[in-house]
Amino acid sequence: MTSATALGIDFGTTNTVVARGDGAGGADLVDFVGTDATGAVFRSALCFWEEERGWNGVAHDAGPWAVSEYLQSPLDSRFVQSFKTVAASPLFERAQIFGRNFRFEDFGRLFLQKLVAHAGGTLDSRPSRIIVGRPVVYAGARPDPELARLRYDAMFAEFGVELHYVYEPLGAAFSYAARLTEPATVLVADFGGGTTDFSIVRVAEPGALTRCVPLASAGVGIAGDRFDRRIMDRLVLPLLGKGTRYRSFGKELEIPGGYFADFADWSRLALMRNRRTLEELRKLERSALDPEPIGRMIALIEHEQGFPLYDAVGKVKRALSQDEEAELVFSGGGIEIAAPVRRADFESWIAEDLRAIEQALDTALERAGMAPAAIDRVFLTGGSSLIAAIRAMFDRRFGTERIATGGELTSIAHGLALIADEPDLRAWTV
């Protein structure tokens, strides 16, 4: 591998990928090494456990190694993933794990340290120029992009001297442009774990001084994690007490929805295993008209079954991209679930989300001043681009012949590393 002049980093909600730009129009993905390695894809997850030699008394690992550590000892560890979704949230200040407080930037720095450690020395010596992808619109209710920028700056402060932020779909656009042999107007749709982002780019002929010109971008804080929550809401949460009632001061009330909202959100579920929350749930269990479902929720939290449960939900979602019917199968914490689901039902559950995604697409087209007919190529990237209803949306709007896919998990990082060679980075950075 040649010496790198820049790094492109796609810090994603679900996965993180790093690419090294060579300064001559090329880029290579960084492969991670070791028994648990999964090539160039590094899971955006952390696992914590108590250990005297750890940071402030708490040890940690990240990526697929975090998954392995958790699976070896789920009851003695805390597993955190999708923490990117709180980057722009003013409501999130810190999370307490084993009595220690962790801010977003603490999670981020610890995550990057382990990412470097598992890269087999490739990232020990890094170029000063770092191109970091960011969503067009951050996830969460009323996201604060300025707050997210401050947190990203703190997260990457030790990682590189010269930080530049670029919209994630623009990275994918630059990667896709490397395939093209003639000028084209390209729409990139990036379906991540927390956000769906669109960019429209004018691509010039190969060899042009300026190969790509960004025209417009738009996005929405809805993507793969939201689709998972729809499945949780329909197939799992009713088994855990959602919609049931409890007695309080002689009245019958519905059990507060906040517990179910937290359970259905990966960024919050991992933090429910604390004394205060469990005591509140046990109190609800004692006063519930039907205590058994609340008992199931307590058991899942106490036995740290969130990861395998969400893994089962993700498998169902992916299966429905290929098949008309699938089954959610889960066993853990004394809970058994076997729930069939049809693709048609799943698509009805996410219909509102799909409408919001299509509205963001319309916004991108409006900002570029273009009709769908003016788009020559459509590049779909990100794991959720494989969902049948999403692909059907683009087939209907643009026609199958204009749609391209590939590099669903790696195209953004690859393109970000290529953007580092642009003579005027200001055209790309935000």
Secondary structure, 3 states (H helix, E strand, C coil): CCCCCEEEEEECCCEEEEEEECCCCCEEECCCCCCCCCCCCEECEEEEEEEEEEECCEEEEECHHHHHHHHHCHHHEEEEECHHHHCCCCCCCCEEECCEEECHHHHHHHHHHHHHHCCCCCCCCCCCEEEEEECCCCCCCCCCHHHHHHHHHHHCCCCCCEEEEEEHHHHHHHHHHCCCCCCEEEEEEEECCCCEEEEEEEECCCCCCCCEEEEEEEEECCCHHHHHHHHHHHHHHHHHCCCCEEEECCEEEECCCHHHHHHCCHHHHCCCCCHHHHHHHHHHHHHECCHHHHHHHHHHHHCCCHHHHHHHHHHHHHHCCCCCEEEEEEEECCEEEEEEEEHHHHHHHCHHHHHHHHHHHHHHHHHHCCCHHHCCEEEEECHHHHCHHHHHHHHHHHCHHHEECCCCCCHHHHHHHHHCCCCCHHHCEC
